[in-house]
Amino acid sequence: MTSNSESINCSLSGIYKSWYAFRAQKQASRSIITFEYNLENNLDQLANDLQSKHYRHGGYAYRVVSDSKTRHIAIADVRDRVVHRLLYDYFVPLMDHRFDYDVWSCREGKGLEAAIKRSRTLLNRYSDAWVWRGDVSKFFDSVSHEKLMQIMSRYVKDANSIAILQEVINSYKTSPSTGIAIGNLTSQILSNVYLNEFDRFARHRIKPLGYLRYGDDFILLLPTQMLAFQAQAVSIDFLDTELSLNIHARNNIVIPARSGLHFLGINLFTAGTSIQARTWRRMERRLDITNQASYQGLVNKVGSVKQKREFPWIRLS
């Protein structure tokens, strides 16, 4: 990751660093091999385009992923993904320290398992509280380009990085002025930047006993049911008027903390955790030798005693 500096590094050496950072995390594919075949010329041209402000983002290839919900993944060309890496490594040191401690998605040292553990800690600590659990409906499709650029302009003073970011944001639209691509690396940091506005509102205006967000899923813990409903109402209004976001109706729930809740694919209780039935079924469908260790780790950490016993091991002959 690059150090935090005033201007983005669009030199040829900076582009090479972004290429190697991108390449280190990717398996060889036809598009990557093709790009590597003429690597020096490709990176030199990219550096020239970025420095001269002639860079234009290309189109996307699309594929559908069906997980807990159907997602449309947009995959940029290799050349553009190098630029995404350049922006990501510039923005993370600039923005990450500004985020709330209890934002657990797409951050170094955080992650899903840690978010689940922290959620249970909050439920135990405030077992007499009431919980508002919510998530944003079609978050990535709903992000306002104008609002996102306004937010980023508060923190990013380098004109060249703003121009490149504007080009990347404008490359993907679900309407004339909304949407960021789920498949873009930059979308990870930009989603946290956008929802940081809500994090700050929740933490400093509502002042809950506890707050946690993972992606666009979140919980707030309030002392009473009335205060939980009040927090729900003012937050929904804030998300709508300030960020043009809507809460998913099915997951817009206020319940006592001691009754437990379904959150992040897990049943969370003050006494323990278990994996939700639909998450368990999805694991069983997808289980193979390449992901067995990861699924076993999740079951060991958050599964119930029964689930640990019934985990469907793949045994090699």
Residue pairs with C-beta under 8 A, 6 or more apart in sequence:
1 21
1 89
1 92
1 93
2 9
2 14
2 17
2 89
2 90
2 93
3 93
4 93
4 94
6 157
6 158
7 158
7 160
7 161
8 14
8 86
8 87
8 90
8 158
8 160
8 161
8 164
9 17
9 86
9 90
10 47
10 50
10 51
10 86
10 160
11 47
11 51
12 43
12 44
12 47
14 47
14 86
15 43
15 46
15 47
15 50
15 82
15 86
16 43
17 89
18 82
18 83
18 85
18 86
18 89
19 39
19 43
19 82
19 85
21 85
21 89
22 81
22 82
22 84
22 85
23 32
26 32
31 77
31 78
32 78
34 78
35 42
35 78
35 79
42 79
43 82
46 55
46 79
46 82
46 83
48 54
49 55
49 56
50 83
50 86
50 160
50 164
53 160
53 163
55 83
55 164
55 167
56 167
57 76
57 80
57 83
57 167
57 168
57 170
57 171
58 76
58 77
58 79
58 80
58 171
59 77
59 171
60 74
60 75
60 76
60 171
60 172
60 181
60 183
61 74
61 75
62 72
62 73
62 74
62 75
63 72
63 73
63 75
64 70
64 71
64 72
64 73
65 71
65 73
67 282
68 265
68 278
68 279
68 282
71 182
72 182
73 182
73 183
74 172
74 181
74 182
74 183
74 184
75 183
76 84
76 171
76 181
76 183
76 184
80 168
80 171
81 185
83 164
83 168
84 168
84 184
84 185
84 186
85 185
86 164
87 161
87 164
87 165
87 168
87 186
88 185
88 186
88 188
88 189
90 161
91 156
91 186
91 189
91 190
91 193
92 189
94 155
94 156
95 155
95 189
95 192
95 193
95 196
96 107
96 108
96 189
98 155
98 196
99 107
99 192
99 196
99 199
100 196
100 199
100 200
100 203
100 211
100 213
102 118
102 210
102 211
102 212
102 213
103 110
103 192
103 195
103 196
103 199
103 213
103 214
104 110
104 111
104 112
104 114
104 115
104 118
104 212
104 213
104 214
105 111
105 112
105 115
105 188
105 191
105 192
105 213
105 214
105 215
106 188
106 189
106 191
106 192
106 215
107 192
112 214
112 264
113 297
113 298
113 301
113 302
115 212
115 214
115 264
116 263
116 264
116 266
116 268
116 273
116 301
116 302
117 301
118 212
119 212
119 219
119 263
119 264
119 268
120 268
120 269
120 270
120 273
122 209
122 210
122 212
122 219
122 221
123 131
123 221
123 257
123 260
123 261
123 268
123 269
123 270
124 270
125 210
126 209
126 210
126 221
126 257
127 257
127 258
127 270
128 223
128 257
128 258
129 209
129 210
129 221
129 222
129 223
129 256
129 257
130 221
130 222
130 223
130 224
130 225
130 227
130 228
130 254
130 255
130 256
130 257
131 219
131 220
131 221
131 222
131 228
131 253
131 254
131 255
131 256
131 257
131 261
132 219
132 220
132 222
132 228
132 229
132 231
132 232
132 235
132 253
132 254
133 217
133 218
133 219
133 251
133 253
133 254
133 255
133 261
133 262
133 263
134 217
134 218
134 219
134 232
134 235
134 247
134 248
134 251
134 252
134 253
135 215
135 216
135 217
135 218
135 247
135 248
135 251
136 142
136 195
136 216
136 239
136 245
136 246
136 247
136 248
137 245
137 246
137 247
137 248
137 249
138 246
139 191
139 215
139 216
139 245
140 179
140 180
140 181
140 182
140 187
140 191
141 174
141 178
141 179
142 174
142 178
142 179
142 244
142 245
142 246
143 178
143 179
143 180
143 190
143 191
143 194
144 177
144 178
144 243
144 244
145 169
145 170
145 173
145 177
145 178
145 179
146 177
147 194
147 242
147 243
147 244
148 169
148 180
148 190
148 193
148 194
149 162
149 165
149 166
149 169
151 193
151 194
151 196
151 197
152 162
152 165
152 190
152 193
153 162
156 162
156 165
165 186
168 184
168 186
169 180
169 190
171 181
172 179
172 180
172 181
172 184
173 179
178 244
180 186
180 187
180 190
180 191
181 187
191 215
191 216
194 243
195 213
195 216
195 243
197 242
197 243
198 213
198 218
198 235
198 238
198 239
198 243
198 245
199 211
199 213
201 235
201 238
201 242
202 208
202 211
202 218
202 220
202 231
202 235
203 211
205 234
206 220
206 222
206 231
206 234
206 235
208 220
208 221
208 222
208 231
209 221
209 222
209 223
210 219
210 220
210 221
211 218
211 219
211 220
211 221
212 218
212 219
214 264
217 251
217 263
217 264
219 261
219 263
220 228
220 231
220 235
221 257
222 228
222 231
225 254
225 256
228 254
229 254
232 252
232 254
236 247
236 252
239 245
239 246
239 247
240 246
253 261
255 261
257 270
258 270
260 267
260 268
260 269
260 270
261 267
261 268
262 268
262 276
265 275
265 276
265 279
266 273
266 274
266 275
266 276
266 279
266 302
267 273
267 274
267 275
267 276
272 304
273 302
273 303
273 304
274 302
274 303
274 304
274 307
275 283
275 298
275 299
275 302
275 303
275 304
275 307
280 307
283 295
283 298
284 312
287 295
287 312
287 314
288 314
289 314
289 316
292 313
292 314
295 311
296 311
296 313
299 307
299 308
299 311
300 308
303 311
